[in-house]
Amino acid sequence: MTRAVSTWSLHRTLGSYIADGATPPGSDGLRPTGPVVGTSLLELPGELAAHGYDTVQICHFHLPHRDAGYLAELCAALEESGITLDALLVDAGDLTHPTGAVAHQTWIDAWIDDAEALGASRARIIAGQQTPTPERLRDSGRRLAQLAAAHPDVRIVTENWMALLPDAESVRVVLDTAGGSVGLLADLGNWSGPDKYDQLAAIAPLAETCHAKCHHTAQGDLETDDYRRSVQVLLDAGFHGPFALVYDGPTEDEWASLDVEHEIVNSLVDGPRSGAAR
């Protein structure tokens, strides 16, 4: 089984670092933190390998530099440690911005250039941050398709995340509009409510990669029952992509919490399939 993780799960290990230029010009959002205080991104591949990981998804704001020399160094560090870059996660930008959608698309396009330079299999793009309307959903799908057409060497995926995609129907409209040129990263922890598992089941057959996010209590305990059921929804749909572990709870030992998540996912992947989500 592939052992994958998002760098968001190791945000504290990376010194809670956020790079300059992490949001589109003129936008509010991620605030730069200054120099890295903690493990650097170039050091992280070695630590990932030492902890048994072989695949990573990198948040765009964890890149301290974007010049060709630095990206080549990061590529070399990944290769030397035997770590596959599944995706660059572009965690900002709004393709449905009421006045700045074109500027945001241009900004996102440049980050996909970086994903290409890093040899990423995918770039995950936010579909939109406005409330859904039929027009906005279709416009997002068209803009995502334009980004995909401009970058044939990187698979563009979007995620069931942010205001534009609160349910499975919204996800399907965006992907249908994109006409198959855009894929889906399914996040197990972004949706809530009594119909959460039904909503996940409706998009699970479309998923090609995953954020295996486990919720937690205020005390830091992982909500393992919900996690098992959410993972099983994808497995019952025949999912074979990487489960990139996501931990963002209060416990400081991120590696230990990720180990618990991995044990759960691994036990379900290796166990018998139930045939249907319960």
Protein Blocks (a to p, Z undefined) as FASTA:
>chain_A
ZZdddfklmmmmnoopacehiacehiacdddebjaedjdfklmmmmmmmnopabdcddfk
lpmbfcfklmmmmmmmmmmnopacfbacdfedjfkbfklmmmmmmmmmmmmmmmmmnopa
bdcddfbjcdcdfklmmmmmmmmmmmmmmmmmbccddddedjklmbfklmmmmmmmnnop
accdddfklpgcjklmmmmmmmmmmpcbdcddddddfkopacfklmmmmmmmmmmnopab
dcddddfbfblblmlmmmmmmmmmmmmmmmccehiaZZ
